[in-house]
């Protein structure tokens, strides 16, 4: 009988192992804890939640709530255990983290087709493999990944700028243009006059920052950090520092041919222009502070953030260069990658990638073609994003409505639009999953 190896028993690995075993596949689940520990984990239990005990909103009209509904349709182990160990948290799905981890561990250890191997994996084993070792992948396996992805496609430091939805931008407060009119006008430019710029800078340099632990970083990470300064650090070097950096107005003019005092450029995150990146705005401000400060920019007064800027240690691959939307490696189709290692961000997103990777690993083991979920589904769009985003500017992504194909015909009203997205996603997924 075919044996599939799953490396890592975090959220993604646990879900992948369960999906395989439930479909009759023998699974070798390799987990290095407790023999080898990590700076973040406290126990040897599987699927340990190392940060918050909240899995985010359970409301269907939110992106996270929709993804949870999709996982339930597809038979997720972790969503089932989360409901079993749920604690009161309003509209969010929060769990008793110890009970949650213990129950996931119990189910996997007691499954007759799962063999738990307590050791550190330092190579990619033979046969079909699901790699789900997360952002704290061991140095030995990181080196294997570095070789496999041709080194430049593996990141150890996540310095990312915020991303906002296209529909939330006030386009009448800015203009489309390329600097010096070189090429096509692909950037949307958010101009600021002198007063607006000075107000923004003052708010930026006085905003509260998230803690930054240099002890967690290696020398290579520190070099990257110095070469990729947080926006607030740059602003503290002088009131005009940003105007000579990411907010420089040279080579840009508005519709009247005038050069603004300062300009923030927005770059498309996808071909549909539903998501935009705040160019050069990597930051470690607290998330609430980021929203408050960036909304001082006139064109972003109503901006909806789908991802906030972060700067921290994070091992992830440049998925658009090396992964397919089935979570298979392009050059080694027997290898699947799941979890934060792929560039998905968040507990539920990691779980979802593990489910799809595990399901496709089963199909490959059974001699079937692997599947790509429809783009209309949240998981399908998330998988599509990590496999097709611009590899030159790839940043980890969580579930959000901005990655879904636009509605036809359009739906007016933010809440009504989100409900329509959710309704379409679940209807498409139900029909697709039933055919499978």
Secondary structure, DSSP 8 states (H G I E B T S, - for coil): --EEEEE--SHHHHHHHHHHHHTT-EEEEE--TTTS--SS--SS-TT---S-SEEEE--TTSHHHHHHHHHHHTT-HHHHHHHHTEE--TTEEEE-HHHHHHHHHHHHHH-TTEEEE-S---S--SSSEEE---TT--HHHHHHHHHHTTTTTEEEEEEEEEEEEGGGS-GGGSEEE-GGG-S---EEEEEE-HHHHHHHHHHHHHS-B----GGGS-HHHHHHHHHS--HHHHHTT-TTTGGGTTT--TT---TTS---SEEEEEEESSTT--EEEEEEEE--B-HHHHHHHHTTSGGGTT--EEE--EEEEEEEE-HHHHB-TTSBBSS-TTEEE-GGGGTB-SHHHHHHHHHHHHHHHHHHHTT-------TTSHHHHHHHHHHHS-GGG---B---GGGS---SS---SHHHHHHHHHHHHHHHHHHHHHH-
